Amino acid sequence: MLFLRFTSHDSRFTVFSGGEMIDIKEILAILPHRYPFLMVDKVIELETDVKAVGIKNVSVNEPFFQGHFPGNPVMPGVLIVEALAQVAGILAFKSGVQGKTVYFMSIDKVKFRKIVMPGDQLRLEVNVTHRRGNVWKFSGNAFVGDKLTSEAEFTAMVSDKDL
């Protein structure tokens, strides 16, 4: 399997084999989110200014499953959208937005197509559709295996950490 990983030299991405990726330690250094709101476990592909693919391993130990729904645990759709947004934040950071924070501005065309349950592995695919100044637009799709579970378009603003 091939993985893409941002490197500090001039190319937009580098292809690696053997499983290199952005791991949880690096994600924690990039995103301000922490448990229980960190929704990305690793990033397996990244092309700066273009796209990123993240992974979320869905565990029965997630705190939201206690109430959503007892006896029939289903991952809330809004948290799947949040996971897509967090992958977008990593993509923006790796595209040169270091030292800033990425904030949601809007979410559009959201569709939930299949439920996500404990034991599933979400593949979170995010693409940059437009970028102008500090405003970025993304499209995102979440998959379990080859089945599309959720999709959304969203806009984010990049700003100084202290608004």
C-alpha positions as CSV (number, residue, x, y, z in Angstrom):
1,M,0.0,0.0,0.0
2,L,1.3,3.5,-0.8
3,F,0.9,6.5,1.5
4,L,1.4,10.2,0.9
5,R,3.1,12.3,3.5
6,F,3.9,16.0,3.4
7,T,7.6,16.8,3.6
8,S,9.5,20.0,4.1
9,H,11.1,20.1,0.7
10,D,9.6,21.8,-2.4
11,S,7.3,19.0,-3.6
12,R,3.6,19.0,-2.7
13,F,3.7,15.4,-1.4
14,T,6.0,12.4,-1.2
15,V,4.9,8.9,-1.9
16,F,6.1,6.3,0.7
17,S,5.6,2.6,1.0
18,G,5.6,0.7,4.2
19,G,2.9,2.6,6.1
20,E,4.3,6.0,6.9
21,M,1.6,8.5,7.8
22,I,0.8,11.4,10.1
23,D,0.3,9.6,13.4
24,I,-1.6,10.6,16.5
25,K,1.4,12.4,18.1
26,E,1.7,14.7,15.1
27,I,-2.0,15.2,15.0
28,L,-2.0,16.3,18.6
29,A,0.7,18.8,17.8
30,I,-1.4,20.2,14.9
31,L,-5.0,20.2,16.2
32,P,-6.2,21.9,19.4
33,H,-8.8,19.2,20.0
34,R,-8.3,16.6,22.8
35,Y,-10.2,13.6,24.0
36,P,-13.1,13.1,23.9
37,F,-13.4,15.5,20.9
38,L,-10.4,14.4,18.9
39,M,-12.0,12.5,15.9
40,V,-8.9,11.6,13.8
41,D,-6.5,8.8,14.7
42,K,-4.1,9.1,11.7
43,V,-3.8,10.6,8.2
44,I,-2.8,8.2,5.5
45,E,-2.7,10.5,2.5
46,L,-2.0,14.2,2.1
47,E,-1.4,16.4,-0.9
48,T,-0.9,20.0,0.3
49,D,-3.6,22.4,-1.0
50,V,-5.5,19.5,-2.6
51,K,-6.6,16.6,-0.4
52,A,-6.2,14.5,2.7
53,V,-7.4,11.1,3.9
54,G,-7.8,10.4,7.6
55,I,-8.8,7.4,9.7
56,K,-11.1,7.3,12.7
57,N,-11.3,4.0,14.5
58,V,-14.8,3.9,16.1
59,S,-14.7,2.2,19.5
60,V,-17.6,1.2,21.8
61,N,-15.7,3.1,24.5
62,E,-16.5,6.5,22.9
63,P,-18.5,8.5,25.5
64,F,-21.3,9.5,23.1
65,F,-22.4,5.9,22.7
66,Q,-23.7,5.9,26.3
67,G,-26.6,8.0,25.2
68,H,-26.7,7.6,21.4
69,F,-28.4,5.1,21.6
70,P,-28.4,2.8,24.6
71,G,-28.6,-0.8,23.4
72,N,-28.1,0.4,19.7
73,P,-24.9,2.4,19.5
74,V,-24.8,4.7,16.5
75,M,-22.1,7.4,15.9
76,P,-23.8,10.8,15.7
77,G,-23.7,12.2,12.2
78,V,-22.6,15.6,13.4
79,L,-19.5,14.0,14.8
80,I,-18.7,12.4,11.5
81,V,-18.9,15.9,10.0
82,E,-16.6,17.1,12.8
83,A,-14.1,14.3,11.9
84,L,-14.1,15.5,8.3
85,A,-13.5,19.1,9.5
86,Q,-10.6,18.0,11.6
87,V,-9.0,16.3,8.6
88,A,-9.5,19.5,6.7
89,G,-7.8,21.4,9.6
90,I,-4.8,19.1,9.3
91,L,-4.7,19.6,5.5
92,A,-4.8,23.4,6.0
93,F,-2.0,23.3,8.6
94,K,0.2,21.1,6.3
95,S,-0.6,23.6,3.4
96,G,1.1,26.4,5.3
97,V,-1.4,27.6,7.9
98,Q,0.9,26.9,10.9
99,G,0.3,29.0,14.0
100,K,-3.3,29.7,13.2
101,T,-6.7,28.1,14.0
102,V,-9.3,26.8,11.5
103,Y,-12.9,27.6,12.4
104,F,-16.1,26.4,10.8
105,M,-18.1,29.0,8.9
106,S,-20.8,26.9,7.2
107,I,-21.8,23.3,6.5
108,D,-23.8,22.5,3.3
109,K,-25.3,19.6,1.4
110,V,-24.9,17.2,4.3
111,K,-26.2,13.7,3.7
112,F,-26.0,10.7,6.1
113,R,-26.3,7.5,4.0
114,K,-25.3,4.6,6.3
115,I,-25.0,4.3,10.1
116,V,-21.6,4.0,11.7
117,M,-21.3,1.7,14.7
118,P,-18.6,0.6,17.1
119,G,-15.9,-1.5,15.4
120,D,-16.2,0.5,12.1
121,Q,-13.2,2.3,10.7
122,L,-14.1,5.6,9.1
123,R,-12.1,6.7,6.1
124,L,-12.4,10.5,5.9
125,E,-11.6,11.9,2.5
126,V,-11.4,15.7,2.2
127,N,-10.7,17.8,-0.9
128,V,-10.1,21.5,-1.2
129,T,-12.7,22.9,-3.6
130,H,-11.8,26.6,-3.3
131,R,-9.4,28.8,-1.4
132,R,-9.4,32.6,-1.3
133,G,-7.4,34.5,1.3
134,N,-8.3,33.1,4.7
135,V,-11.4,31.3,3.6
136,W,-11.3,27.6,2.5
137,K,-14.0,25.5,1.0
138,F,-13.9,21.7,1.2
139,S,-15.9,18.7,0.2
140,G,-15.8,15.6,2.4
141,N,-16.8,12.0,2.2
142,A,-16.8,9.4,5.0
143,F,-16.6,5.7,4.1
144,V,-16.7,2.4,6.0
145,G,-15.0,0.0,3.7
146,D,-16.3,1.0,0.2
147,K,-19.7,2.2,1.5
148,L,-20.3,5.9,1.6
149,T,-21.7,6.8,5.1
150,S,-21.7,10.6,5.0
151,E,-20.9,13.5,2.8
152,A,-20.7,17.3,3.2
153,E,-19.5,20.5,1.8
154,F,-18.1,23.0,4.4
155,T,-16.4,26.3,4.6
156,A,-13.8,27.3,7.1
157,M,-11.9,30.5,8.1
158,V,-8.3,30.5,9.1
159,S,-7.6,33.0,11.9
160,D,-5.1,33.9,14.5
161,K,-5.4,31.6,17.5
162,D,-6.7,34.5,19.7
163,L,-9.8,36.1,18.1
